[in-house]
Amino acid sequence: MSDDTTNVADFWFDPACPFAWITSRWMLEVEKVREIEVTWHIMSLAYLNRDKDISDDYRAFLSTAWQPVRVLMAAEQKYGKESLLPLYTAMGTRIHLEKQEKDRAMIEAALAEAGLDRSLADAMDDESYDEAIAASHERGISQVGNEVGTPTIAVNGRAFFGPVISKAPKGEHAGELWDACVTLAGYPHFYELKRSRDEDLDFS
């Protein structure tokens, strides 16, 4: 177990991203075993890839990615940032565990579970939220570079893409991984540590 120093994490996520989902579940485990303050922020894969040469399959995936993010921004503007995690959890459970479509029925159910106004689902197709989404996205991506995406985490003010993990560790193992991230973030000249993934994602 680490000491009682409180570390600060800023976590940028898109609810459609399976990698961000697993990393976010790890962060919730870290909160149980370490003194840490997490602030959640919206990032958009659709915005990130808007002008990029991507595959048809990925473009089809992104075609439904704006809607949940717009609703998250509507919730943040109405209720504050404290609404983001419960709504993200409700959406992510449906998207990644239950394999539901990113449609209005899913979004309304997620809003209800999070205790938020179901009429916020009207934001799904409201492009007026896109400017605020882009601003939130840029606050995260500007710290790590456009060649990466979500999850982006700033650890005590120093941001990185990742960690990308295929399964969220639990208990003290989650804390130990966090400790390693704090150590790396504490060295101002550290930039990258990476290897190819050779296993499927495990959402359990």
KOLKE-822273 format. One record per residue: y, x, z of N, C-alpha, C in turn. Coordinates in steps of 0.02 Angstrom, whole numbers, padded with zeros to 5 digits, always signed. Example, Ala and Ser with C-alpha at 12.3 -4.5 7.8 and 13.67 -1.06 7.14 Angstrom:
2
-00284+00660+00390-00225+00615+00390-00165+00660+00390/-00112+00642+00354-00053+00684+00357+00002+00645+00394/
This chain:
204
-00060+00042+00000+00000+00000+00000+00062+00044+00000/+00112+00024-00040+00174+00062-00043+00217+00047+00018/+00274+00082+00023+00320+00069+00078+00356+00002+00067/+00405-00012+00110+00437-00077+00108+00499-00079+00063/+00510-00027+00024+00566-00026-00022+00559-00083-00073/+00612-00122-00080+00611-00177-00128+00630-00151-00197/+00585-00160-00244+00597-00143-00313+00620-00205-00351/+00656-00194-00405+00684-00249-00445+00654-00247-00515/+00631-00304-00538+00604-00309-00606+00638-00366-00643/+00657-00352-00705+00682-00403-00751+00631-00409-00806/+00605-00470-00815+00549-00482-00861+00571-00528-00917/+00567-00503-00980+00583-00543-01039+00518-00567-01071/+00515-00632-01086+00453-00661-01111+00467-00713-01164/+00419-00722-01208+00415-00780-01252+00350-00816-01233/+00353-00882-01219+00292-00916-01195+00236-00917-01246/+00252-00903-01310+00199-00902-01361+00159-00838-01361/+00184-00786-01329+00153-00720-01332+00096-00713-01282/+00034-00702-01305-00022-00695-01258-00017-00632-01215/+00011-00579-01243+00018-00517-01205+00067-00525-01148/+00123-00558-01162+00172-00571-01109+00142-00615-01055/+00101-00663-01076+00070-00708-01027+00027-00669-00978/-00016-00625-01002-00060-00587-00958-00019-00541-00913/+00031-00508-00942+00073-00464-00901+00112-00503-00848/+00134-00563-00865+00170-00604-00817+00125-00625-00759/+00061-00638-00773+00015-00656-00719+00003-00596-00674/+00004-00537-00702-00001-00476-00662+00060-00471-00616/+00120-00486-00642+00179-00482-00601+00175-00529-00541/+00146-00588-00551+00138-00634-00495+00091-00606-00442/+00041-00569-00464-00004-00535-00417+00033-00480-00380/+00075-00443-00416+00114-00390-00385+00157-00417-00329/+00187-00476-00340+00230-00506-00288+00193-00518-00223/+00128-00525-00226+00088-00538-00166+00077-00475-00124/+00082-00417-00156+00062-00356-00120+00117-00302-00118/+00173-00316-00149+00229-00268-00149+00294-00304-00136/+00342-00268-00108+00409-00295-00100+00445-00288-00168/+00453-00344-00202+00480-00343-00269+00519-00407-00283/+00574-00400-00317+00614-00457-00338+00611-00461-00414/+00585-00517-00440+00577-00526-00512+00626-00578-00537/+00663-00562-00590+00705-00609-00624+00678-00619-00694/+00670-00681-00715+00639-00698-00779+00692-00713-00831/+00680-00688-00892+00728-00696-00946+00691-00717-01010/+00727-00752-01052+00698-00777-01115+00705-00725-01170/+00651-00716-01207+00650-00676-01268+00619-00718-01322/+00633-00705-01385+00607-00746-01439+00575-00704-01493/+00510-00714-01503+00475-00680-01557+00499-00705-01625/+00517-00768-01629+00542-00795-01692+00608-00762-01711/+00651-00753-01662+00715-00719-01674+00703-00646-01691/+00659-00613-01654+00644-00543-01665+00620-00529-01737/+00579-00574-01763+00547-00563-01828+00580-00601-01885/+00640-00628-01874+00671-00673-01922+00682-00640-01990/+00696-00575-01991+00711-00541-02055+00658-00489-02072/+00601-00490-02039+00550-00439-02049+00498-00461-02099/+00466-00413-02130+00412-00425-02177+00348-00433-02137/+00328-00494-02125+00268-00507-02084+00218-00547-02125/+00157-00550-02100+00104-00585-02136+00116-00660-02136/+00085-00694-02183+00090-00767-02186+00062-00799-02124/+00007-00771-02098-00023-00799-02037+00025-00793-01978/+00057-00736-01971+00103-00727-01915+00165-00770-01924/+00188-00778-01986+00246-00821-01998+00229-00894-01980/+00167-00914-01995+00146-00982-01976+00144-00989-01900/+00121-00938-01866+00120-00938-01793+00190-00945-01765/+00238-00910-01795+00307-00912-01771+00343-00977-01787/+00315-01016-01833+00349-01077-01854+00355-01127-01797/+00312-01122-01747+00316-01166-01689+00339-01128-01626/+00365-01069-01635+00385-01028-01577+00455-01044-01552/+00499-01069-01596+00567-01085-01574+00568-01141-01522/+00525-01191-01532+00531-01253-01492+00523-01242-01416/+00471-01208-01393+00466-01198-01321+00523-01156-01293/+00545-01106-01331+00599-01062-01307+00664-01101-01300/+00677-01146-01347+00738-01187-01342+00736-01231-01279/+00678-01258-01264+00672-01300-01205+00681-01258-01141/+00654-01198-01141+00665-01153-01084+00739-01139-01075/+00775-01127-01130+00846-01114-01123+00883-01176-01099/+00864-01235-01123+00894-01296-01098+00883-01304-01023/+00823-01287-01000+00807-01291-00929+00849-01241-00889/+00855-01180-00916+00895-01129-00881+00968-01152-00875/+00995-01180-00929+01064-01201-00927+01076-01260-00880/+01026-01303-00872+01034-01361-00828+01017-01346-00756/+00964-01307-00745+00939-01296-00677+00947-01225-00651/+00963-01178-00694+00968-01108-00673+00904-01069-00687/+00907-01004-00678+00851-00960-00694+00789-00975-00652/+00799-01005-00593+00741-01019-00551+00694-01070-00583/+00717-01105-00634+00673-01153-00668+00627-01120-00719/+00642-01058-00738+00606-01027-00793+00532-01013-00776/+00519-00984-00719+00449-00967-00703+00404-01028-00699/+00422-01081-00661+00377-01138-00659+00367-01170-00727/+00419-01173-00769+00410-01202-00835+00369-01156-00880/+00381-01091-00875+00341-01043-00913+00267-01048-00893/+00254-01053-00829+00184-01059-00806+00152-01122-00832/+00189-01178-00830+00162-01241-00854+00149-01238-00930/+00196-01209-00967+00186-01202-01039+00130-01153-01055/+00132-01095-01023+00083-01043-01038+00012-01064-01023/+00003-01101-00969-00064-01125-00953-00091-01169-01009/-00048-01211-01035-00069-01256-01090-00079-01218-01156/-00035-01170-01170-00039-01134-01233-00098-01085-01234/-00105-01046-01181-00153-00990-01182-00221-01007-01152/-00222-01049-01102-00285-01066-01070-00317-01128-01100/-00275-01179-01110-00301-01243-01136-00296-01248-01212/-00265-01199-01244-00259-01196-01318-00227-01258-01347/-00177-01284-01313-00140-01342-01339-00090-01321-01391/-00073-01367-01434-00021-01355-01484+00047-01352-01451/+00092-01315-01481+00160-01310-01455+00202-01368-01481/+00182-01428-01462+00214-01488-01486+00250-01524-01429/+00280-01582-01445+00319-01617-01394+00276-01641-01336/+00216-01664-01350+00173-01688-01296+00159-01632-01245/+00145-01572-01270+00133-01516-01225+00195-01500-01185/+00252-01499-01219+00314-01480-01186+00335-01532-01134/+00326-01596-01149+00343-01648-01100+00298-01643-01039/+00234-01630-01050+00188-01623-00993+00206-01562-00951/+00226-01507-00983+00246-01447-00946+00309-01460-00906/+00357-01495-00935+00418-01511-00899+00403-01554-00837/+00358-01603-00846+00340-01646-00790+00307-01606-00735/+00261-01561-00754+00227-01520-00703+00276-01477-00665/+00327-01451-00701+00376-01407-00669+00429-01446-00630/+00425-01512-00632+00473-01553-00595+00541-01557-00629/+00543-01549-00695+00605-01549-00732+00611-01612-00775/+00671-01627-00796+00685-01686-00836+00648-01682-00903/+00605-01732-00915+00566-01732-00977+00609-01738-01040/+00669-01763-01032+00713-01770-01091+00735-01702-01118/+00725-01649-01079+00741-01582-01104+00699-01564-01165/+00645-01601-01176+00605-01590-01237+00646-01602-01300/+00701-01639-01294+00744-01651-01352+00773-01586-01379/+00773-01534-01337+00801-01469-01359+00756-01434-01409/+00695-01457-01418+00647-01424-01462+00677-01407-01530/+00711-01454-01560+00737-01446-01628+00813-01439-01630/+00842-01421-01573+00914-01416-01567+00935-01342-01576/+00960-01325-01635+00977-01256-01649+01038-01232-01611/+01072-01277-01576+01131-01255-01539+01112-01209-01481/+01049-01208-01461+01026-01164-01408+01011-01094-01433/+01008-01085-01498+00985-01022-01526+01032-00964-01511/+01096-00977-01507+01144-00923-01492+01132-00895-01422/+01121-00939-01373+01107-00916-01305+01040-00881-01301/+00991-00905-01339+00925-00872-01342+00933-00802-01370/+00970-00796-01424+00981-00730-01455+01015-00682-01406/+01063-00708-01368+01099-00665-01320+01053-00640-01266/+01010-00685-01239+00962-00665-01188+00913-00614-01216/+00890-00628-01277+00843-00582-01311+00875-00513-01319/+00936-00511-01342+00969-00447-01356+00981-00407-01292/+00992-00442-01235+01000-00406-01172+00937-00367-01154/+00880-00394-01173+00817-00358-01160+00802-00307-01213/+00804-00328-01276+00781-00284-01331+00829-00225-01340/+00892-00233-01323+00940-00179-01332+00923-00119-01287/+00883-00132-01235+00865-00079-01188+00802-00041-01210/+00766-00068-01259+00702-00038-01277+00695-00023-01352/+00737-00053-01395+00733-00040-01466+00699-00096-01504/+00719-00107-01566+00695-00164-01605+00623-00157-01631/+00593-00099-01623+00525-00091-01648+00473-00118-01599/+00494-00146-01543+00448-00174-01494+00467-00247-01482/+00437-00278-01433+00450-00349-01420+00435-00368-01349/+00395-00420-01341+00379-00446-01275+00307-00432-01256/+00292-00413-01195+00337-00414-01137+00382-00352-01134/+00443-00363-01113+00489-00309-01097+00506-00315-01023/+00499-00261-00987+00513-00262-00915+00561-00205-00899/+00614-00221-00864+00658-00170-00836+00638-00159-00763/+00618-00099-00748+00596-00081-00681+00652-00041-00648/+00683-00072-00597+00739-00040-00563+00792-00017-00614/+00803-00059-00665+00856-00046-00713+00837-00006-00773/+00775+00020-00776+00752+00058-00834+00699+00017-00871/+00712+00000-00933+00670-00048-00969+00619-00014-01015/+00561-00048-01021+00508-00026-01065+00476-00087-01098/+00445-00077-01155+00400-00127-01183+00333-00119-01147/+00308-00175-01119+00245-00172-01084+00256-00173-01008/+00203-00159-00970+00138-00136-00995+00099-00191-01031/+00066-00171-01084+00021-00217-01121-00048-00208-01092/-00075-00261-01064-00141-00258-01032-00183-00315-01058/-00248-00305-01061-00292-00357-01087-00318-00404-01033/-00310-00385-00970-00331-00426-00913-00286-00409-00854/-00263-00459-00818-00219-00448-00762-00258-00426-00700/-00242-00368-00672-00275-00348-00610-00253-00391-00552/-00295-00394-00501-00281-00435-00443-00274-00391-00381/-00241-00420-00330-00237-00387-00266-00207-00318-00269/-00236-00272-00231-00209-00205-00226-00211-00168-00293/-00258-00185-00336-00259-00154-00403-00195-00171-00441/-00171-00233-00433-00108-00252-00464-00051-00210-00436/-00051-00200-00371+00001-00160-00339+00000-00088-00362/-00059-00060-00370-00065+00009-00392-00038+00019-00463/-00052-00030-00507-00025-00025-00574+00051-00029-00572/+00078-00073-00530+00150-00077-00522+00179-00011-00496/+00146+00019-00447+00170+00082-00420+00175+00135-00475/+00126+00135-00520+00127+00183-00576+00187+00170-00621/+00202+00107-00633+00259+00090-00675+00324+00111-00642/+00330+00102-00577+00389+00123-00541+00398+00199-00546/+00342+00235-00540+00345+00308-00545+00368+00330-00614/+00340+00300-00667+00360+00318-00735+00433+00300-00748/+00454+00241-00724+00523+00220-00734+00572+00265-00697/+00549+00297-00644+00592+00340-00605+00606+00407-00638/+00569+00423-00692+00580+00486-00727+00622+00470-00790/+00684+00493-00792+00730+00470-00845+00711+00492-00916/+00665+00540-00922+00647+00565-00988+00580+00538-01013/+00551+00489-00977+00488+00459-01000+00503+00402-01049/+00464+00401-01105+00475+00350-01156+00414+00310-01175/+00356+00341-01182+00300+00304-01210+00233+00332-01186/+00186+00285-01176+00116+00301-01160+00075+00246-01192/+00032+00262-01240+00000+00209-01279-00068+00230-01306/-00112+00180-01314-00175+00189-01350-00194+00124-01383/-00238+00127-01432-00259+00067-01468-00302+00023-01424/-00292-00043-01428-00332-00089-01389-00400-00100-01422/-00455-00096-01383-00522-00103-01410-00562-00158-01378/-00527-00207-01347-00561-00264-01317-00518-00327-01324/-00551-00385-01319-00515-00448-01324-00475-00462-01262/-00426-00505-01268-00386-00526-01210-00427-00570-01164/-00418-00559-01099-00454-00597-01048-00402-00633-01006/-00397-00699-01012-00347-00739-00977-00368-00762-00908/-00427-00741-00886-00452-00765-00821-00415-00733-00762/
